[in-house]
Amino acid sequence: MKTANHAVFNHKDLLGIEELSAEDILMVLDNAVGSKDVVTRTIKKVPILRGKTVVNLFFENSTRTRTSFEIAARRLSADVINFDVATSSVNKGEALLDTVETIEALGADYIVMRHSSSGSPHFLARNVKASVINAGDGQHEHPTQALLDAFTIRERLGRIEGLEIALVGDILHSRVARSNILLLNKLGANITLVGPPSLVPEEFSQLGVRIVHDLKAGIRGADVIYLLRIQLERQRKNLFPSLEEYRAVYGLNKERLGYAREGALVMHPGPVNQGVEITREVMEMPQSTILNQVTNGVAVRMAVFYLLQGARDHVHHDHS
């Protein structure tokens, strides 16, 4: 799990793709290759974070992401505390900072945070010594999801630069889409956003992407089709008539997949609304990466912990 070159990942926290350079992103992806070797061998542990404490602080439910961070931390020999916000004094009105100061007093070195308010991890990072990792903040960013997606694309297709990538679905509410757009742009991919005008408004074109409202036109010639979950829980009003209508117009089935490049990757961040965004048949095709993405999530999050620890050691060394 060593970096290929001697560059240092010069960040205390991982708050978003926005703050990362292309070099930073490639450093994470390169390190994740070594992490994946650890994940797939017989003894799946290395002592890199021995004696360190990782706190998972999730104000929104996400079994998949929280579990992935927990496994990654344990693979690196860290102690992990899952802070159950539902049963904590946060529900009694305790301020976010008070909660986190309590957690830091317990000796947390890393706080992995998911919160429904955009910018919460940034506020936290400014006020604590621990390294903060954003596991999703409001409709803003979900950086480790974009990193694991990029790792998966590069692993399967060998590159990201120059690829045609279509993001399909609920772009408006998706922090995953925002982080992916930022990352894929920085690594030189060509991005098309596909979906109804209510979910893919024209202002997204300011992010340097093409916007198409017709599925066939949007995925024609695509190397990667990335389907986003329809986030019914985030929608304040019905932005399309029904799930049935969405499926009829934008759902990916085997026939429609034929418009993309042969062997085009099919991706989804999960959990899938099966039969809405994608059919079971397409999910089970060899070019579907949905299960790969879950495996790769552990490797990428291990790489993030490793690089943040390197940055912490570097700062400590400089000051000693």
C-alpha positions in Angstrom: 0.0 0.0 0.0 2.8 2.4 -0.8 2.4 5.4 -3.1 3.9 4.9 -6.5 5.8 8.2 -6.2 7.0 10.2 -3.2 4.2 12.8 -3.4 2.3 13.4 -0.2 -1.5 13.5 0.0 -1.5 17.0 1.6 -5.0 17.0 3.2 -6.1 16.7 6.8 -9.6 15.7 5.7 -11.5 14.3 2.7 -14.5 16.7 2.3 -15.2 16.6 -1.4 -13.8 16.0 -4.9 -13.9 19.8 -5.3 -10.9 20.2 -3.0 -8.8 17.5 -4.8 -6.4 17.9 -7.7 -6.2 15.3 -10.5 -2.9 14.2 -8.9 -4.6 13.7 -5.5 -7.4 11.6 -7.2 -4.9 9.4 -9.0 -2.9 8.9 -5.8 -6.1 7.5 -4.1 -6.8 5.2 -7.1 -3.2 4.0 -7.3 -3.1 3.2 -3.6 -6.5 1.4 -3.8 -4.8 -1.2 -6.1 -2.6 -2.2 -3.2 -5.5 -2.1 -0.8 -7.5 -4.5 -3.0 -4.6 -6.9 -2.8 -5.0 -6.9 1.0 -8.8 -7.4 0.7 -8.4 -10.4 -1.5 -5.6 -12.3 0.3 -6.0 -14.9 3.1 -4.9 -12.6 6.0 -6.9 -9.5 5.3 -5.2 -7.2 7.9 -2.3 -4.7 7.9 -1.2 -2.7 11.0 -1.3 0.7 9.4 -3.9 2.2 11.8 -3.2 0.1 14.8 -3.9 2.1 17.9 -6.1 4.6 15.9 -9.8 5.1 16.5 -12.3 5.6 13.7 -15.8 6.9 14.6 -18.7 6.4 12.2 -21.1 9.3 12.8 -24.1 8.8 10.6 -27.0 11.2 11.0 -28.7 9.5 8.0 -29.1 5.8 7.5 -26.7 4.0 5.1 -25.9 0.4 6.1 -23.9 0.0 2.9 -21.6 3.0 3.2 -21.1 2.7 7.0 -20.3 -1.0 6.8 -17.8 -0.4 4.0 -16.0 2.3 6.1 -16.1 0.0 9.1 -14.6 -3.0 7.2 -11.9 -0.7 5.6 -10.9 0.6 9.1 -10.7 -2.9 10.6 -8.6 -4.2 7.7 -6.1 -1.5 8.7 -6.3 -2.6 12.3 -8.1 0.5 13.6 -10.6 0.5 16.5 -14.1 1.4 15.2 -16.9 3.0 17.1 -20.3 3.2 15.4 -22.0 6.2 17.0 -25.8 5.6 16.8 -27.2 9.0 16.4 -30.8 7.7 16.7 -30.1 6.8 20.4 -27.7 9.6 21.3 -28.3 12.9 23.0 -28.3 14.6 19.6 -32.0 13.8 19.6 -32.3 15.8 22.8 -31.2 18.9 21.0 -27.4 18.6 21.7 -25.5 20.7 19.2 -23.4 19.0 16.5 -20.2 20.5 17.8 -20.9 19.4 21.4 -21.5 15.9 20.2 -18.3 15.8 18.2 -16.2 17.4 21.0 -17.4 14.5 23.2 -16.3 12.0 20.5 -13.0 13.7 20.1 -12.5 13.6 23.9 -12.8 9.8 23.5 -9.7 9.9 21.3 -11.1 9.8 17.8 -8.4 10.1 15.1 -10.9 9.9 12.2 -14.6 10.9 12.1 -16.6 9.5 9.1 -19.7 11.6 8.8 -22.9 11.5 6.9 -25.4 14.4 7.4 -28.5 15.7 5.7 -27.2 19.3 5.7 -24.8 20.3 3.0 -21.5 21.6 4.4 -21.7 19.9 7.8 -18.4 17.9 7.4 -16.7 21.2 6.4 -17.9 22.9 9.6 -16.8 19.9 11.6 -13.3 19.7 10.0 -12.7 23.4 10.9 -13.4 22.7 14.6 -11.8 19.3 15.4 -8.3 17.9 15.3 -9.5 14.5 14.0 -9.5 13.9 10.3 -13.0 14.2 8.9 -14.2 12.1 5.9 -17.4 13.1 4.2 -19.6 10.1 3.7 -22.3 12.2 2.1 -23.6 15.7 3.0 -27.1 16.8 1.9 -27.2 17.2 -1.9 -23.6 18.4 -2.0 -21.0 15.6 -2.3 -20.2 11.9 -1.7 -16.5 11.8 -2.5 -15.6 8.2 -1.7 -18.4 7.0 -3.9 -17.0 8.9 -6.9 -13.5 7.6 -6.1 -14.7 4.0 -5.9 -16.6 4.5 -9.2 -13.5 5.9 -10.9 -11.4 3.0 -9.5 -14.0 0.5 -10.9 -14.0 2.2 -14.4 -10.2 2.3 -14.6 -9.9 -1.3 -13.4 -12.4 -2.5 -16.1 -11.5 -0.2 -19.0 -7.9 0.7 -18.2 -8.4 4.5 -18.3 -10.9 7.4 -17.7 -9.5 10.1 -20.0 -11.4 10.3 -23.2 -14.2 7.9 -22.2 -17.9 8.7 -23.0 -19.8 8.5 -19.7 -23.6 8.9 -19.4 -25.1 9.6 -16.0 -28.8 8.8 -16.1 -31.6 9.7 -13.7 -32.1 11.9 -10.7 -29.2 14.3 -11.1 -31.0 17.1 -9.3 -31.0 15.4 -5.9 -27.8 13.4 -6.3 -24.6 14.1 -4.3 -23.2 11.0 -6.1 -23.8 12.7 -9.5 -22.2 15.9 -8.3 -19.0 14.2 -7.0 -18.8 12.0 -10.2 -19.1 15.0 -12.5 -16.4 16.9 -10.7 -14.0 13.8 -10.6 -14.6 12.6 -14.2 -14.1 16.2 -15.5 -10.8 16.4 -13.7 -9.6 13.1 -15.2 -10.7 14.1 -18.8 -13.8 12.1 -19.4 -16.7 13.4 -21.6 -19.9 13.4 -19.6 -23.5 13.4 -20.7 -26.4 13.8 -18.2 -29.6 12.0 -19.2 -33.1 12.4 -17.6 -36.3 14.3 -17.6 -35.9 18.1 -17.6 -37.3 18.2 -14.0 -34.4 16.0 -12.8 -31.7 17.3 -15.2 -32.2 21.1 -15.3 -30.2 23.1 -17.8 -28.1 24.9 -15.2 -26.0 21.7 -14.9 -24.5 22.5 -18.2 -22.3 25.1 -16.3 -20.4 22.0 -14.9 -19.0 21.3 -18.4 -21.4 18.5 -19.3 -23.8 17.7 -22.2 -27.5 17.5 -21.3 -29.8 15.1 -23.2 -33.4 14.3 -22.2 -33.8 11.3 -24.5 -32.3 8.0 -23.2 -31.3 6.5 -26.6 -29.6 9.7 -27.7 -27.9 10.1 -24.3 -26.4 6.7 -24.1 -25.5 6.3 -27.9 -21.8 5.4 -28.1 -21.3 5.5 -24.3 -18.5 3.5 -22.7 -20.1 3.7 -19.3 -23.8 4.1 -18.3 -24.1 5.2 -14.7 -27.7 4.8 -13.4 -28.7 6.9 -10.4 -31.3 5.9 -7.9 -34.6 7.8 -8.0 -34.6 9.4 -4.6 -38.2 9.6 -3.7 -37.4 10.5 -0.1 -35.6 13.7 -1.2 -38.3 14.9 -3.6 -40.4 17.7 -2.2 -42.9 17.3 -5.0 -43.5 14.8 -7.8 -41.0 15.7 -10.5 -42.3 13.0 -12.9 -45.8 11.4 -13.1 -44.9 7.9 -11.7 -42.2 5.3 -11.3 -43.9 3.3 -14.0 -43.6 6.2 -16.4 -40.0 6.8 -15.4 -39.2 3.1 -16.1 -41.0 3.2 -19.4 -39.0 6.2 -20.6 -35.6 6.0 -18.8 -35.3 2.5 -17.4 -32.3 0.5 -18.8 -33.2 -2.9 -20.4 -31.2 -5.1 -22.6 -32.7 -3.6 -25.8 -31.8 -0.1 -24.8 -28.3 -1.1 -23.7 -27.7 -1.9 -27.4 -27.5 1.8 -28.1 -24.3 2.1 -26.1 -20.9 0.9 -27.2 -20.7 -2.9 -27.2 -19.7 -4.1 -23.7 -20.4 -0.7 -22.1 -20.1 -0.8 -18.3 -23.4 -0.6 -16.4 -23.0 1.1 -13.0 -25.2 2.0 -10.1 -24.3 3.3 -6.6 -27.0 1.2 -4.9 -29.4 0.5 -3.5 -31.2 -0.3 -6.8 -34.9 0.3 -7.2 -35.0 -3.0 -9.2 -37.1 -2.8 -12.3 -37.2 1.0 -12.2 -33.7 2.2 -13.1 -32.5 -1.1 -14.5 -33.9 -4.6 -15.2 -32.7 -7.7 -13.3 -31.4 -9.1 -16.7 -29.1 -6.1 -17.2 -27.9 -6.2 -13.6 -26.7 -9.8 -14.1 -24.8 -9.2 -17.4 -21.0 -9.5 -17.3 -20.6 -5.7 -18.0 -22.6 -4.8 -14.8 -20.2 -3.6 -12.2 -22.7 -3.2 -9.3 -21.1 -5.9 -7.1 -17.5 -4.8 -8.1 -18.4 -1.3 -6.8 -19.2 -2.7 -3.4 -15.9 -4.6 -3.2 -13.9 -1.7 -4.5 -15.5 0.6 -2.0 -13.6 -1.1 0.8 -10.3 -0.9 -1.1 -10.8 2.8 -1.9 -11.8 3.7 1.7 -8.7 1.9 3.0 -6.6 4.0 0.6 -8.2 7.2 1.9 -7.5 6.3 5.5 -3.9 5.4 4.6 -3.2 8.6 2.7 -4.8 10.8 5.4 -2.7 9.0 8.0 0.4 9.7 5.9 -0.6 13.4 5.8 -1.1 13.5 9.6 2.3 11.8 10.1 3.9 14.3 7.7 2.5 17.3 9.6 3.5 15.8 12.9 7.0 15.1 11.7 7.4 18.6 10.4 6.4 20.0 13.7 8.5 17.7 15.9 
